[in-house]
Amino acid sequence: LALEFQGEPETPLYMKNCPYLLQAWIRAPHLRDLFISTCPALYLLDCQCASLRSLGLAGCRSLTEPALYRVVTGCPRLTRVTCKGSPQISPASEVDVRAL
C-alpha cells in the first residue's frame, strides 16, 4: 500500500482490519496522529510524516522493533508510540521513542 495523505493536520488517519496488508508506505507531511489496528501481516511500515506526534499500533503481530525504528527515523516529531498486541516490539504498552 502506498498512501499520500493530504488531510487537515487535526484529522487522524485510521487503518483498520487489513489482514493481508504486508507493507505500507505513508507520505503525509501534515499528519499528527496515525492509528493502525488489526493488520497482523504488516511487517514493513515506512512513514515520512514530518508532523507525526502519535502512533498507535494494535494487533500488528508481524511488526518488529527494527521496523518501528524505521518509522521513528522518518518522523522527527514523533513522541508517543502505543503498542498493543504487537509481541515483537515491546512487552510494554507504550514505547519510549528516545530509547529506539
Phi, psi and omega in degrees: 000127173243125186227129172244116188254124182246024183289175177293150181302329182280349184274114177286155177252127179245130172240118186226148171054059177240075187294340182253004179287120181260320184223146178219131174244120184238124175242111183207088187297336183254358182291132180254329184228131179229128180235123180238124181221148177055055174235071190295337181268351183297118180240347180228123178230117180243113182243131170241083186229091186299333183258000184297127180244334184224130177234125178247126179239130178218125177073026177261074191294336184265352181284133183250171177296320175300324177294321178293322177300322178299321177295314182300320181290335179271356183228084188297339181262004182296124181240344185220127174232123178249126182238126175225128180072027177239078192295341182274355184266299183195144177291339179282152180280342178233130185261135175279111185298325181293338181280346182278000000 
